[in-house]
Amino acid sequence: MILPVFKLGTLALKTLCKPIGNRIKKGAGLHPRFRQSIINIAQANHRLTTTLQRRIYGHATDVAIRPLNEEKAVQAAADLLGELFVFTVAGVAVVFEVQRSSRSEARKEELRKQELEVMRQRDEELAREVEQLKHRLAELEQLTKDRGLSSVFSFRHSKATDNKTKDSHSS
């Protein structure tokens, strides 16, 4: 019951993150201090990605990289922040799900270990009972060898006769 509700909640959280990410994008460039910070982040990201692209394509990397204009930098940083927010929430949800799943697996494994322990104990008890029965059988075999086969039958016969005699007296 809890698993479908949890999965539904995670899906709802991911769905709600997108509008929140869009709101972050819109509000990112409005605050003056924050605006300058995100412009600096966007310029650094632009330099890094341009340098990486040049290295990947085999172009010269010592060429000066033109900075983005302010509006493009704000837009790029706002997009980066919005996507980073959505990615972070999704990542946290995945980590939480993995931890929950591993705890569930650990509980299942513990139950399996307990079941195996119960089965092992039952096997040991049965082995002890078999050993006791073997010992009693060996004792009976020894008795039959000592007394002879006829004494065993006469012993059983005399007990059966005694039981019949007791039954007839009690009636």
C-alpha atoms as an extended CHARMM CRD file, in Angstrom:
* protein
*
       171  EXT
         1         1  MET       CA              0.0000000000        0.0000000000        0.0000000000  PROA      1               0.0000000000
         2         2  ILE       CA              2.7520000000        2.4590000000        0.9060000000  PROA      2               0.0000000000
         3         3  LEU       CA              4.8190000000        1.7790000000       -2.2390000000  PROA      3               0.0000000000
         4         4  PRO       CA              2.2210000000        3.0090000000       -4.7930000000  PROA      4               0.0000000000
         5         5  VAL       CA              1.5020000000        6.0880000000       -2.6640000000  PROA      5               0.0000000000
         6         6  PHE       CA              5.2380000000        6.7940000000       -2.3780000000  PROA      6               0.0000000000
         7         7  LYS       CA              5.7570000000        6.3720000000       -6.1330000000  PROA      7               0.0000000000
         8         8  LEU       CA              2.7930000000        8.6360000000       -6.8320000000  PROA      8               0.0000000000
         9         9  GLY       CA              4.1840000000       11.2390000000       -4.4120000000  PROA      9               0.0000000000
        10        10  THR       CA              7.5930000000       11.1080000000       -6.1140000000  PROA      10              0.0000000000
        11        11  LEU       CA              5.9780000000       11.5910000000       -9.5040000000  PROA      11              0.0000000000
        12        12  ALA       CA              3.9380000000       14.5300000000       -8.1740000000  PROA      12              0.0000000000
        13        13  LEU       CA              7.0910000000       16.0740000000       -6.6820000000  PROA      13              0.0000000000
        14        14  LYS       CA              8.9290000000       15.7970000000       -9.9960000000  PROA      14              0.0000000000
        15        15  THR       CA              5.9480000000       17.3120000000      -11.8000000000  PROA      15              0.0000000000
        16        16  LEU       CA              5.7780000000       20.2250000000       -9.3500000000  PROA      16              0.0000000000
        17        17  CYS       CA              9.4980000000       20.8990000000       -9.7280000000  PROA      17              0.0000000000
        18        18  LYS       CA              9.1740000000       22.0080000000      -13.3270000000  PROA      18              0.0000000000
        19        19  PRO       CA              6.9370000000       25.0220000000      -12.5930000000  PROA      19              0.0000000000
        20        20  ILE       CA              9.1070000000       25.8730000000       -9.5860000000  PROA      20              0.0000000000
        21        21  GLY       CA             12.1500000000       25.6730000000      -11.8520000000  PROA      21              0.0000000000
        22        22  ASN       CA             10.4420000000       27.9940000000      -14.3190000000  PROA      22              0.0000000000
        23        23  ARG       CA              9.6320000000       30.4250000000      -11.5070000000  PROA      23              0.0000000000
        24        24  ILE       CA             13.2940000000       30.3670000000      -10.4590000000  PROA      24              0.0000000000
        25        25  LYS       CA             14.2270000000       31.1360000000      -14.0600000000  PROA      25              0.0000000000
        26        26  LYS       CA             11.8970000000       34.1390000000      -14.1400000000  PROA      26              0.0000000000
        27        27  GLY       CA             12.8890000000       35.5030000000      -10.7490000000  PROA      27              0.0000000000
        28        28  ALA       CA             16.6160000000       34.9020000000      -11.1620000000  PROA      28              0.0000000000
        29        29  GLY       CA             17.3440000000       38.0660000000      -13.0720000000  PROA      29              0.0000000000
        30        30  LEU       CA             15.1890000000       40.4260000000      -11.0060000000  PROA      30              0.0000000000
        31        31  HSD       CA             17.2200000000       40.6940000000       -7.7960000000  PROA      31              0.0000000000
        32        32  PRO       CA             20.2810000000       42.9810000000       -8.3770000000  PROA      32              0.0000000000
        33        33  ARG       CA             22.8970000000       41.0770000000       -6.3200000000  PROA      33              0.0000000000
        34        34  PHE       CA             21.6470000000       37.7150000000       -7.4490000000  PROA      34              0.0000000000
        35        35  ARG       CA             21.5790000000       38.9570000000      -11.0350000000  PROA      35              0.0000000000
        36        36  GLN       CA             25.2860000000       39.8080000000      -10.9540000000  PROA      36              0.0000000000
        37        37  SER       CA             26.1060000000       36.4500000000       -9.3590000000  PROA      37              0.0000000000
        38        38  ILE       CA             24.2500000000       34.5020000000      -11.9910000000  PROA      38              0.0000000000
        39        39  ILE       CA             25.8260000000       36.5680000000      -14.7560000000  PROA      39              0.0000000000
        40        40  ASN       CA             29.2540000000       35.6240000000      -13.3950000000  PROA      40              0.0000000000
        41        41  ILE       CA             28.1810000000       31.9530000000      -13.2220000000  PROA      41              0.0000000000
        42        42  ALA       CA             26.8440000000       32.0880000000      -16.7680000000  PROA      42              0.0000000000
        43        43  GLN       CA             30.0430000000       33.6830000000      -18.1030000000  PROA      43              0.0000000000
        44        44  ALA       CA             32.1780000000       31.0210000000      -16.3710000000  PROA      44              0.0000000000
        45        45  ASN       CA             29.9430000000       28.2670000000      -17.7230000000  PROA      45              0.0000000000
        46        46  HSD       CA             30.1390000000       29.7930000000      -21.2120000000  PROA      46              0.0000000000
        47        47  ARG       CA             33.9470000000       29.8920000000      -21.1040000000  PROA      47              0.0000000000
        48        48  LEU       CA             34.1250000000       26.3030000000      -19.8410000000  PROA      48              0.0000000000
        49        49  THR       CA             31.7220000000       24.8590000000      -22.4100000000  PROA      49              0.0000000000
        50        50  THR       CA             33.2940000000       26.7950000000      -25.2870000000  PROA      50              0.0000000000
        51        51  THR       CA             36.7740000000       25.6000000000      -24.2980000000  PROA      51              0.0000000000
        52        52  LEU       CA             35.5780000000       22.0100000000      -23.9930000000  PROA      52              0.0000000000
        53        53  GLN       CA             33.8410000000       22.1720000000      -27.3580000000  PROA      53              0.0000000000
        54        54  ARG       CA             36.9690000000       23.5530000000      -29.0100000000  PROA      54              0.0000000000
        55        55  ARG       CA             39.0910000000       20.7680000000      -27.5230000000  PROA      55              0.0000000000
        56        56  ILE       CA             36.5960000000       18.1000000000      -28.5950000000  PROA      56              0.0000000000
        57        57  TYR       CA             36.4860000000       19.3980000000      -32.1730000000  PROA      57              0.0000000000
        58        58  GLY       CA             40.2610000000       19.9710000000      -32.3260000000  PROA      58              0.0000000000
        59        59  HSD       CA             40.1310000000       23.7640000000      -32.6310000000  PROA      59              0.0000000000
        60        60  ALA       CA             42.5980000000       26.1580000000      -31.0490000000  PROA      60              0.0000000000
        61        61  THR       CA             41.8830000000       26.7570000000      -27.3440000000  PROA      61              0.0000000000
        62        62  ASP       CA             44.1110000000       29.7900000000      -26.8540000000  PROA      62              0.0000000000
        63        63  VAL       CA             41.7300000000       32.0560000000      -28.7880000000  PROA      63              0.0000000000
        64        64  ALA       CA             39.9130000000       34.6950000000      -26.7320000000  PROA      64              0.0000000000
        65        65  ILE       CA             36.3210000000       33.7920000000      -25.9270000000  PROA      65              0.0000000000
        66        66  ARG       CA             33.8230000000       36.6090000000      -26.2970000000  PROA      66              0.0000000000
        67        67  PRO       CA             31.6200000000       36.9850000000      -23.2130000000  PROA      67              0.0000000000
        68        68  LEU       CA             27.8610000000       36.7000000000      -23.4870000000  PROA      68              0.0000000000
        69        69  ASN       CA             25.8290000000       39.8830000000      -23.4270000000  PROA      69              0.0000000000
        70        70  GLU       CA             24.0550000000       40.5180000000      -20.1280000000  PROA      70              0.0000000000
        71        71  GLU       CA             20.6000000000       39.3310000000      -21.1850000000  PROA      71              0.0000000000
        72        72  LYS       CA             21.9040000000       36.1120000000      -22.7260000000  PROA      72              0.0000000000
        73        73  ALA       CA             23.9950000000       35.4910000000      -19.6060000000  PROA      73              0.0000000000
        74        74  VAL       CA             20.9610000000       36.0250000000      -17.3410000000  PROA      74              0.0000000000
        75        75  GLN       CA             18.8500000000       33.7490000000      -19.5310000000  PROA      75              0.0000000000
        76        76  ALA       CA             21.5630000000       31.0500000000      -19.6530000000  PROA      76              0.0000000000
        77        77  ALA       CA             22.1110000000       31.1860000000      -15.8860000000  PROA      77              0.0000000000
        78        78  ALA       CA             18.3790000000       31.1410000000      -15.1790000000  PROA      78              0.0000000000
        79        79  ASP       CA             17.9900000000       28.0990000000      -17.4200000000  PROA      79              0.0000000000
        80        80  LEU       CA             20.9240000000       26.4470000000      -15.6720000000  PROA      80              0.0000000000
        81        81  LEU       CA             19.4530000000       27.1630000000      -12.2230000000  PROA      81              0.0000000000
        82        82  GLY       CA             16.0080000000       25.9120000000      -13.2030000000  PROA      82              0.0000000000
        83        83  GLU       CA             17.3950000000       22.6960000000      -14.6640000000  PROA      83              0.0000000000
        84        84  LEU       CA             19.7370000000       22.2830000000      -11.7010000000  PROA      84              0.0000000000
        85        85  PHE       CA             16.7740000000       22.5660000000       -9.3230000000  PROA      85              0.0000000000
        86        86  VAL       CA             14.7510000000       19.9410000000      -11.2310000000  PROA      86              0.0000000000
        87        87  PHE       CA             17.7940000000       17.6590000000      -11.4800000000  PROA      87              0.0000000000
        88        88  THR       CA             18.5670000000       18.0180000000       -7.7640000000  PROA      88              0.0000000000
        89        89  VAL       CA             15.0230000000       17.1650000000       -6.7190000000  PROA      89              0.0000000000
        90        90  ALA       CA             14.9630000000       14.1740000000       -9.0780000000  PROA      90              0.0000000000
        91        91  GLY       CA             18.3680000000       13.0580000000       -7.7770000000  PROA      91              0.0000000000
        92        92  VAL       CA             17.2430000000       13.3050000000       -4.1620000000  PROA      92              0.0000000000
        93        93  ALA       CA             14.1180000000       11.2900000000       -5.0150000000  PROA      93              0.0000000000
        94        94  VAL       CA             16.2400000000        8.6010000000       -6.6790000000  PROA      94              0.0000000000
        95        95  VAL       CA             18.6520000000        8.4370000000       -3.7280000000  PROA      95              0.0000000000
        96        96  PHE       CA             15.7440000000        8.1960000000       -1.3020000000  PROA      96              0.0000000000
        97        97  GLU       CA             14.1430000000        5.4280000000       -3.3800000000  PROA      97              0.0000000000
        98        98  VAL       CA             17.4130000000        3.4760000000       -3.5250000000  PROA      98              0.0000000000
        99        99  GLN       CA             17.8540000000        3.7590000000        0.2520000000  PROA      99              0.0000000000
       100       100  ARG       CA             14.2570000000        2.6800000000        0.8530000000  PROA      100             0.0000000000
       101       101  SER       CA             14.6990000000       -0.2490000000       -1.5080000000  PROA      101             0.0000000000
       102       102  SER       CA             17.9510000000       -1.3360000000        0.1500000000  PROA      102             0.0000000000
       103       103  ARG       CA             16.3170000000       -1.1950000000        3.6030000000  PROA      103             0.0000000000
       104       104  SER       CA             13.4590000000       -3.3020000000        2.2670000000  PROA      104             0.0000000000
       105       105  GLU       CA             15.9060000000       -5.8220000000        0.8110000000  PROA      105             0.0000000000
       106       106  ALA       CA             17.8190000000       -5.9230000000        4.1050000000  PROA      106             0.0000000000
       107       107  ARG       CA             14.5830000000       -6.7300000000        5.9710000000  PROA      107             0.0000000000
       108       108  LYS       CA             13.7670000000       -9.4760000000        3.4710000000  PROA      108             0.0000000000
       109       109  GLU       CA             17.2730000000      -10.8960000000        3.8080000000  PROA      109             0.0000000000
       110       110  GLU       CA             16.9690000000      -10.9000000000        7.6000000000  PROA      110             0.0000000000
       111       111  LEU       CA             13.6720000000      -12.7950000000        7.3430000000  PROA      111             0.0000000000
       112       112  ARG       CA             15.2920000000      -15.3410000000        5.0190000000  PROA      112             0.0000000000
       113       113  LYS       CA             18.1560000000      -15.7980000000        7.4820000000  PROA      113             0.0000000000
       114       114  GLN       CA             15.6960000000      -16.3520000000       10.3190000000  PROA      114             0.0000000000
       115       115  GLU       CA             13.7530000000      -18.8950000000        8.2610000000  PROA      115             0.0000000000
       116       116  LEU       CA             16.9750000000      -20.7140000000        7.4020000000  PROA      116             0.0000000000
       117       117  GLU       CA             17.9640000000      -20.7550000000       11.0740000000  PROA      117             0.0000000000
       118       118  VAL       CA             14.5850000000      -22.2640000000       12.0400000000  PROA      118             0.0000000000
       119       119  MET       CA             14.9850000000      -24.8970000000        9.3330000000  PROA      119             0.0000000000
       120       120  ARG       CA             18.5430000000      -25.6620000000       10.4820000000  PROA      120             0.0000000000
       121       121  GLN       CA             17.3750000000      -26.1000000000       14.0800000000  PROA      121             0.0000000000
       122       122  ARG       CA             14.5510000000      -28.3760000000       12.9440000000  PROA      122             0.0000000000
       123       123  ASP       CA             17.0400000000      -30.4450000000       10.9320000000  PROA      123             0.0000000000
       124       124  GLU       CA             19.2830000000      -30.7600000000       13.9870000000  PROA      124             0.0000000000
       125       125  GLU       CA             16.3270000000      -31.8740000000       16.1180000000  PROA      125             0.0000000000
       126       126  LEU       CA             15.3480000000      -34.4620000000       13.5270000000  PROA      126             0.0000000000
       127       127  ALA       CA             18.9420000000      -35.6900000000       13.3350000000  PROA      127             0.0000000000
       128       128  ARG       CA             18.9880000000      -36.0910000000       17.1430000000  PROA      128             0.0000000000
       129       129  GLU       CA             15.6970000000      -37.9980000000       17.0270000000  PROA      129             0.0000000000
       130       130  VAL       CA             17.0440000000      -40.2690000000       14.2840000000  PROA      130             0.0000000000
       131       131  GLU       CA             20.1580000000      -40.9230000000       16.3750000000  PROA      131             0.0000000000
       132       132  GLN       CA             18.0030000000      -41.7480000000       19.4100000000  PROA      132             0.0000000000
       133       133  LEU       CA             15.8760000000      -44.1030000000       17.3270000000  PROA      133             0.0000000000
       134       134  LYS       CA             18.9900000000      -45.7650000000       15.9360000000  PROA      134             0.0000000000
       135       135  HSD       CA             20.3090000000      -46.1870000000       19.4680000000  PROA      135             0.0000000000
       136       136  ARG       CA             17.0130000000      -47.6890000000       20.6830000000  PROA      136             0.0000000000
       137       137  LEU       CA             16.9100000000      -49.9920000000       17.6610000000  PROA      137             0.0000000000
       138       138  ALA       CA             20.4500000000      -51.1130000000       18.4020000000  PROA      138             0.0000000000
       139       139  GLU       CA             19.4370000000      -51.8130000000       22.0220000000  PROA      139             0.0000000000
       140       140  LEU       CA             16.4310000000      -53.8500000000       20.8560000000  PROA      140             0.0000000000
       141       141  GLU       CA             18.5980000000      -55.7760000000       18.4320000000  PROA      141             0.0000000000
       142       142  GLN       CA             21.0550000000      -56.4940000000       21.2210000000  PROA      142             0.0000000000
       143       143  LEU       CA             18.2160000000      -57.6620000000       23.4700000000  PROA      143             0.0000000000
       144       144  THR       CA             16.9380000000      -60.0150000000       20.7910000000  PROA      144             0.0000000000
       145       145  LYS       CA             20.4040000000      -61.4380000000       20.2840000000  PROA      145             0.0000000000
       146       146  ASP       CA             20.8720000000      -61.9060000000       24.0360000000  PROA      146             0.0000000000
       147       147  ARG       CA             17.4810000000      -63.4850000000       24.7090000000  PROA      147             0.0000000000
       148       148  GLY       CA             16.9350000000      -65.1440000000       21.4210000000  PROA      148             0.0000000000
       149       149  LEU       CA             14.0800000000      -64.6400000000       19.0530000000  PROA      149             0.0000000000
       150       150  SER       CA             11.6690000000      -66.9110000000       20.9560000000  PROA      150             0.0000000000
       151       151  SER       CA             11.9530000000      -64.8960000000       24.1610000000  PROA      151             0.0000000000
       152       152  VAL       CA             10.9400000000      -61.7200000000       22.3300000000  PROA      152             0.0000000000
       153       153  PHE       CA              7.8290000000      -63.4380000000       20.9580000000  PROA      153             0.0000000000
       154       154  SER       CA              7.0100000000      -65.0090000000       24.3160000000  PROA      154             0.0000000000
       155       155  PHE       CA              7.4680000000      -61.6480000000       26.0130000000  PROA      155             0.0000000000
       156       156  ARG       CA              4.9960000000      -60.0360000000       23.6210000000  PROA      156             0.0000000000
       157       157  HSD       CA              2.6650000000      -63.0050000000       23.9200000000  PROA      157             0.0000000000
       158       158  SER       CA              2.6890000000      -62.9370000000       27.6970000000  PROA      158             0.0000000000
       159       159  LYS       CA              1.9510000000      -59.1910000000       27.7030000000  PROA      159             0.0000000000
       160       160  ALA       CA             -0.9500000000      -59.6820000000       25.3090000000  PROA      160             0.0000000000
       161       161  THR       CA             -2.2820000000      -62.5140000000       27.4950000000  PROA      161             0.0000000000
       162       162  ASP       CA             -1.9560000000      -60.3380000000       30.5960000000  PROA      162             0.0000000000
       163       163  ASN       CA             -3.9020000000      -57.5570000000       28.8850000000  PROA      163             0.0000000000
       164       164  LYS       CA             -6.6740000000      -59.9670000000       27.8610000000  PROA      164             0.0000000000
       165       165  THR       CA             -6.8470000000      -61.3440000000       31.3900000000  PROA      165             0.0000000000
       166       166  LYS       CA             -7.0970000000      -57.8130000000       32.8450000000  PROA      166             0.0000000000
       167       167  ASP       CA             -9.8290000000      -56.9450000000       30.3540000000  PROA      167             0.0000000000
       168       168  SER       CA            -11.8480000000      -60.0080000000       31.2140000000  PROA      168             0.0000000000
       169       169  HSD       CA            -11.5420000000      -59.3160000000       34.9610000000  PROA      169             0.0000000000
       170       170  SER       CA            -12.6380000000      -55.7230000000       34.6300000000  PROA      170             0.0000000000
       171       171  SER       CA            -15.7090000000      -56.6540000000       32.6140000000  PROA      171             0.0000000000
